[in-house]
């Protein structure tokens, strides 16, 4: 085998290995609209859990208290047209107000038009990726809100027992 062919084979093999390590976003079922307003809770849970499974993490359950806290943050960001974890109300204040008292982590995003695009953005950011794929959290809530001009803001809050953070 000539050197050129050997190099080509090695390069293709390396590319195949690297692509196997890449994060994957399973496509939404054909019936699901790209419009966030049309997403059902079941579709949200299915999409988040499909991404988690595709990246070696277990399923999360949906928590309405975490959704309420996420909705509060998404609406606040949209109202102020500003991406931030703290716009005068901290994550802990929001989840406590919603009645959730366990450990939490939060992902926020702006400008993404669909849930899969938002997830891709989170997977591309190490901190957001860590939250989205964490096995320490067991449940989540997700919400979005639009500015008057239609720009989308997203918030996902993951939660779970404090004990999971004490394990080494």
Order of alpha helices (4+ residues) and beta strands (2+ residues): alpha-alpha-beta-alpha-alpha-beta-alpha-alpha-beta-beta-alpha
